[in-house]
């Protein structure tokens, strides 16, 4: 059974940094793309970043490009989201996700992901 567990959220001042982690279990991590999404109160879940199964391809939403970096450590079955220069509008619950499909480059669309973590709250104060 696939499990994704996020950690690393918290309260930070604008301009600060946080690093989110997502630990995966239940299957061979290195075969699967990973994505980070976020959902602010009253808004739909939105794409933040994705990384291909190999780590060779990454994609970012325009809103986070240049500030966030997604990476993965296949030896630790973990994907990371380094978030720098945080803004109050980055406040949201952050979710990691992974598709059922193997050797996939990743996707912007939540519907292309089959497994989701429980989320971790990130709050950026002004």
N, C-alpha and C positions, 0 to 999 in steps of 0.2 A: 504494500500500500504506500503510495507516494505521499510524503509529507514535506511541507515547506514551512519553515519557522523563521520569521523575521525578528531582528533585534537591532538595537542601536538608536531608536528614536528618542526624542526628548524635547526639552525647551531650550531654545538658543536665541540669542539676540541677532537682529539683522546684521548681515555681514559676516556672521560666524559660519562654522562648518560642523557637519556631522557625517559619520560614516555608518550606513546601514549594512547589515549582513542578512543573508538568507541561507540557512542551512537546509540542504535537501537530503532526503533519505528514501529508500524503497525501490531504487532502480539505479542503473548506471548513469551517473550524473553527466559524464562527459559526452553522452550521445545527444543531449537535449539543449536547445536554446533556452534562454531565460529572459524574462522581462520584468521591469519595474513599472508599476502604475500607481496613480494616486487619486484620492477622492476627497475633496473638500466638502464641508457641510452644505447641503442643498445643491450640490453639483454632481454631474455624472463622473464616473470613473474615467480618468484620462491617462494616456500613454506618457511615460517619462523617458524610458530608455530600454533598449534590448541588446542582447549579445548572442551571437551565433554559438552553435554547439562547440566550435573549435576556439572561440574567442577571437577569431580573425576579423569579424565584422561586427561593428557596433552602430546603432542608430539612436538618435536623440530627438526629442521634441524640440521645436524651436525655442520654447519657453525656458529650457534648461541647458541648451547647447552652450558650451564654453564655461559652464559653471559646475555641471555634474559629470562624473565619470563612472561608467559601469565597467566592472572587471569580474573575472572569475578565477577561482583556484580549484582546478579539477581534483587535485590531490586531497583537498579538504571538503569537497562537495559543497562549495559555498560560492555564492555570487554576492558582489558588493556594489553599493552605490555611494560613491564619495560625493558629497554635496558641499560646495564652497559658495561663498558670497550669497548666502541665503537671504531671501526676501520674505516679508510677511505673506505675500501671495503664494509662497511655497508651503504654507501651512496646510496639512492634509494628513489623512491616514495613507501610509505607503504600503503597497502590497507587492510581493514578488509572485511571479507566475511562470508556468512552464507548460509547453504543449505536450500532447501525447505522441505527436509525430517526431521521429528521430531525424537527425542530421538536417535540421531546419535552421534557416538563417535568423528567424525571428519575425515579429510582426507588430504593427501599430495597433492592431485590433484586438480588444479583449476577447472577442468570440473565438479567436484562434488559439487561445490558451485554455487548457483543460484542468490544470491544478493551480490552486491559489493558497497562499498563506493566510494567516488570520489578520495580518496588518500590524503596523507599528505607527504610533502617533508622532508626527513631527509638528512642533509649534514654534513659529518664528515671531518674536516680539519686535515691535518697532521702537 
